[in-house]
Amino acid sequence: MTSLTFNAASHDDTRRLGMLLGEHLSVGANIGLIGTLGAGKTHLLKAVATACGVPADEVVSPTFVLCREYHGNRDLFHIDAYRIADDDEFLQLGPEEWFDADALTFVEWSDRVAACMPPDRLDIRITVRDGDARTFELLPLGQDCEAAVAVIAQKMR
């Protein structure tokens, strides 16, 4: 498995990673975002959205609506599982519709609904460091995401 650890020193580094994700993830990819409050999950998604033709200022956290859809040259679903009580509640939302769509599907707080996530996905763990610095661990589960991470790793050099 090709994983990638990227140390972002600034918001610009985070944007660079997000742009590469938006450019190289296959349509239909499912991505779990894992990190504390304020880790930068939505900030990363703003850069992905920009790469997909969606203005970054349209991207906001879906905490209170659970899912936001964005349409550009590639569609995005942005789901927030923070307020989900358990797996049953998440499954009642019908996530298979998002997971099977011709879109990039991002689930913030995916660790809260890990049993419901598709087995073929990319998990991104975000660790806050000093100031705007973050460590991003990209953990691909499945061939499509593994290929994308390998390309991103090459481009990050």
BELTA-V8306 format. One record per backbone hydrogen bond with DSSP energy under -1.0 kcal/mol. NH is the residue of the N-H (numbers start at 1). CO is the residue of the C=O. E is the energy in kcal/mol with one decimal. If there is no record, write none. Layout:
nh	co	e
NH	CO	E
NH	CO	E
This chain:
nh	co	e
4	138	-1.9
6	136	-3.0
8	134	-2.9
14	10	-1.8
15	11	-2.7
16	12	-2.2
17	13	-2.1
18	14	-2.5
19	15	-2.7
20	16	-2.1
21	17	-2.4
22	18	-2.5
23	19	-1.9
24	20	-2.1
25	21	-2.3
28	103	-1.4
29	26	-2.1
31	105	-3.4
32	122	-2.7
33	107	-2.9
34	124	-2.9
39	36	-1.9
44	40	-2.5
45	41	-1.9
46	42	-1.9
47	43	-1.2
48	44	-1.8
49	45	-2.9
50	46	-2.0
51	47	-2.0
52	48	-1.2
53	50	-1.6
54	49	-2.9
58	55	-2.0
59	56	-1.4
66	62	-2.6
67	65	-1.4
68	78	-2.1
70	76	-2.6
73	52	-1.6
74	52	-1.5
76	70	-2.7
77	104	-2.6
78	68	-2.7
79	106	-3.2
80	66	-2.3
81	108	-2.4
84	81	-1.2
90	86	-1.9
91	87	-2.9
92	88	-1.7
93	90	-1.3
94	91	-1.5
97	94	-1.6
99	95	-3.0
100	96	-1.9
101	98	-1.2
103	101	-1.9
104	75	-2.5
105	29	-2.5
106	77	-3.0
107	31	-2.7
108	79	-3.4
109	33	-1.8
110	33	-1.2
112	109	-2.0
113	110	-1.3
116	113	-2.0
121	141	-2.1
122	30	-2.3
123	139	-2.4
124	32	-3.3
125	137	-2.4
126	34	-3.3
127	135	-2.6
129	133	-2.6
133	130	-2.4
134	8	-2.5
135	127	-2.4
136	6	-3.1
137	125	-2.6
138	4	-3.4
139	123	-3.3
141	121	-3.5
146	142	-2.0
147	143	-2.6
148	144	-1.9
149	145	-2.5
150	146	-2.0
151	147	-1.9
152	148	-2.6
153	149	-2.7
154	150	-1.7
155	151	-2.2
156	152	-1.8
